[in-house]
Amino acid sequence: MAKQKAPALEYVCQSKNDTMAAIRTLGDTQRELVRIETELNDQIAAITDSKKEVIEALKSRVKQLTSGIQTWCESNRAELCKGGTKTANLTTGVVSWRQRPPSVQIRAADKVLEALKAFGLERFIRVKPEPNKEAILAEPQAIAGIAGITIITGHEDFAVEPFEVEVTQ
């Protein structure tokens, strides 16, 4: 299969001066982006604050209605769920009951682990075997030739950080 050609870069600096100018432009662009994001967040906060009372009132109304609906449906469940169904169609909407699957809740996991060990219930303790990457890096010659393990060296990241001054109040 033929290798694909790398796409052409949209912008390449041609000199040190071009690079310095591009870094300045990058800094200006990043700061403008932060200004716009901050302005958007301020607008969102203002809109949210202006609608806070309406939102809270609507949430309260939803909670009241849901509670009232559930109370009536629980009282009339036998009539609503004839034939052993768990769903009832009430023309304007559907109500349903669903049994959640069993779940396990653990508090003080370290004490639970000790108790499981003390009662000989190790089968309920999960042990996750996984390769020790730190040990492999410490002894790379020991794993030479093992399929699936590759030690990556010399990987270099490139970063551009335009200079900025932080104003303290």
Secondary structure, 3 states (H helix, E strand, C coil): CCCCCCCCCCCCCCCHHHHHHHHHHHHHHHHHHHHHHHHHHHHHHHHHHHCHHHHHHHHHHHHHHHHHHHHHHHHCHHHHCHHHCCEEECCCCEEECCCCCCCCCCCCHHHHHHHHHHCCCHHHCCCCCCCCHHHHHHCHHHHCCCCCCCCCCCCCCCCCCCCCCCCCC
